[in-house]
Amino acid sequence: RASPPLAALSQVLRLERSRRTAVVFPLQKLERYLAPGTDTVRFRLFQPGMAVLQRAEALFRSDRGHPIDYVSSAVRMDHAPPPALPEVCFVGRSNVGKSSLIRALFSLAPEVEVRVSKTPGHTKKMNFFKVGKYFTLVDMPGYGYRAPQDFVEMVEAYLQERHNLKRTFLLVDGVVGLQKTDHIAVEMLEEFGIPYVMVLTKIDRASRGVLLKNVLEIQEFVNESTQGCFPQLFLVSSVEFSGVHLLRCFVAHVTGNLPTVEAS
């Protein structure tokens, strides 16, 4: 199966400059529409150069010496694979586009099967994907609509017991912004002291006005009401690959697979 257009940085680099910036750094594309004097420091806290982005991309490109594999699924922690590698997990409401985003992240390893369901709430288990000898990525069940009955027990146990967990990626729908169930997830992460980052999905479906409103509201919420959330939002479109390259780089960074000085 061939990789989709713009899945690789080499394809993005062929675009003209403003389009290229919009794909790699979608948050920065919004800056020109902000009121003069708006603080945009938190738009650029993680702004790696092209060489670092390419090094991160190499981790997501499988080959014979660097396999990327689905490892196993688990409904309870005693079924989870051993916590041998640094780990990141992706959580979010059902139908937030979690599996689609993970499939986009792994698009340069087309043999990796990430099931994307048309039915919200399809992911009923924790699904573990191993990226060579570097890190593990975990797709968690969706919360809210049609969440598995034992969702809370499963996720709470995972967050509290998984000592190799480096960062939780909390996915929020870029069209509708933070919902009541997202606030519950934030409270859980804050209570357990879990470092996390918010990712706005489906930005290709949101009008610029709606996206800007949601970005500013969520950044204000993160600034005023959270302790453990990384202050920069990540904006992604699994369809257009906006923000996917930067998110790959942040995953590589938080799992200790990039020199910190270059990625900060």
N, C-alpha and C positions, 0 to 999 in steps of 0.2 A: 504494500500500500504506500503510495507516494505521500510525502509531507504536504500539507496545505500551503498555499501561497503565504508568504510573510512569516512562516513558522521559524525560519532561520534568519539570523541577523544579516547574513550575506545578501538575502533578498531585500531586506529593509534598507540596506545601505544604497541600493540602486534608486531609491525614491528621492524626489527633490527634498530639500532640507526641511521645510516646514512640515511636510507630510511625515518625514522620518522622525522628527521630534514628537509629533502627535502620536506616532505608534510606540516609540520607546518611552517617552515621558508624558503620558496623557494629562497628568495633573498640571504640568507646566503650560500646556496648550490653553488651559482655562485662565491663566494669569492675566492675559490681556483684557479680559472681560470684567475684571474686578474693579471696584471703586479705587480711585487714586489713594495711596496711603495705606491700603490693606496690607497687613503683615503676611508676607509669603515665605517667611523663613522655613516654616514647616512643610512647604511644598518641595524643598530641596535638601532635606536632611540626608537622604540617601540618594546620591547622584553619581554613580560610578561612571568611569570613562569607558570608551568602546573596547579597549583591551581587556578590562575586567569583565564586561558583559560577555565577551567572546569566551573568556576562560570559564565563566559560569555555564554558558551554553554547552560547552564540551562535556560537562557532567551529565547533561540531559540528552546527549547523543550516544546511543548504544553502539557498541561494536563487540567483537569476539572477546577482547580483553576487559571489556567494561559492560557487562550485561545489566539491563534494567528489567526487573521481573516483578510481576505480582507474586507475593509470597504466600499469603494465606488470609483468611477471614476469621473473625472471632466475635462471639457474642458475650463472652466473659473474659476477664483478664487472665484467667488461668489457661485460656486458649490462645492468647497472644504470643507471637514469636519472641524469643529472648531479646532483651533490650541491649543488644550488642553495639548498635551504631547510634550516632546522634539522630534525633527524630523530630519531625514537624507533623502537625495534624491540621486538617482542614475541617471546620465545623460551620454550620449555617442552617437557616430555615430550609425546610423542604422546598424544592423548586427554586432555590436561589442560584442554581447553575454550578453547583460544586463539582459534580462529576464531569461536566463539560469543561470546566477550568482545568481540572487535573488532566483531562485528555489533551487539552491544548499545551499544558506544560510538558507532557510526554510525547508531543507530536513528532519529535525527531527520533523517537523509538517506536515506530508504528506497530511493532509486534506486541507491545504492551496493550492488553485489553482492559480498557476502563469502560464499564457498562454505563451508558447514558440512557436513562429511561424517559419515556414520554409521560409516565405517571409520577406525580410528585410523591416523595416519601419512599422511593424504591429502595434506597440503600438502607438495609435493615441491620447490617453488621459493620464492624470496623474492618476495613480492607487495607492491608499492608502492602506497600510497594517498596522494593529494595533497589536503590540506585548504586550499583556496583558495590564497592567497599566504603562508600562515603557517607550515605545517610539513608534513612527510611522515611517514606511519606505515607501518612495514614489518612484515608478517606473515612470520616465519621458519619454515622447516620444523621439524617436531617431532623431538626426539631420543629415543633409546631404541627402543621397539618400532617396527619397520618404517620406521626413518629412512632417507632416501635414502642411497645408497652414499657419495656425495661430500659428505655433510653436514658433516663436520669441516672439510674444505678450504673449503667454501662459507662456513661461518659464521666460521671463523677469519679468512679473508681479509676478510670484511665488517667484522668487529669491529676489525681492525688497520688497514684502509685507509680506512674511512668517516669522514673528519675532521669531517663535519657531524653526527655522531651525538652527541646530547645526553644520552640516557639509555636504558639497556636495561631492559626490564621482564621479569623472570624469573618465570614463572608456575609455581606449585606447587599441587598438588591439595590442597585444604583437608581432604579426608577422610583421605588417607593420609600427609600431611606430606612432609618431605624424603626423597627416595629416593637411592640410590647415583648414579644418572645426574644428579640435580640437583646433587649435590656436585661431580661432574666439571664441570658447567656453571659452578658458582661458582668452582672453581679456575681455569678458563679466563678468566673475567671478571677475577678478582683478578690473575692473571698478566699480563694485557694492560693492567691499570690502567683498566678501563672502569667508569665510574660506573653503578650499577644499583640497582634496587629490587625487592623481592620482593612478589608479588601472590598471595594465596591464593584459588583459584577454588573454585567449587561449594560455597560455604558453606551453601547451602540444603539440601544433602544430608548435612551433617555434624551429628551430635548436638552439643548445647552442650558436653558433657564432652570429646568428641573434639576439637572446634574449639579449646576453651580449652587443652587439652594441647598441640596442635600450635602454637598461637600462642605460648605461653610457651616451648616448646622451640626454636622457630625464632628468636624474639627473643633468647634466650640465645645461640644459635649466631651470630647476626648481631653481637651485642655483643662476643663473645669471639673470634670466628674470622674476621672480615671487616674489610677496610679500605675498600672501595669501595661498600659497600651502604648505602643510606639507612636510618637506624635505625628508621623506622616501617614496619610492614607495612601493606599495603592488602588488605582483605578484600572479595571481590566475589561476587555471584551474577548470572549473565547471565539467569537465569529471573525473579528477583524484583527485579532492578535495584539490589540493595543494593550500595553502594560504587561504583557506576558513575559517579555524578555527581561524587564526590570524585576518582575516577581521571581523569575528563575534565579536572578542574581542575588536577590535578598535571601532566598532559601539557601543558596550556596554559602552566603555570608554568615547567616545565623547558625548554620551547622558546622561552622569552623573550616570551611573548605575554600576560603579566599583569604589572602592576607588582609587583615583588618585595616591596616593603614591605607590600602588602595581603595577599599570599598566604603570607607566612611565619608 
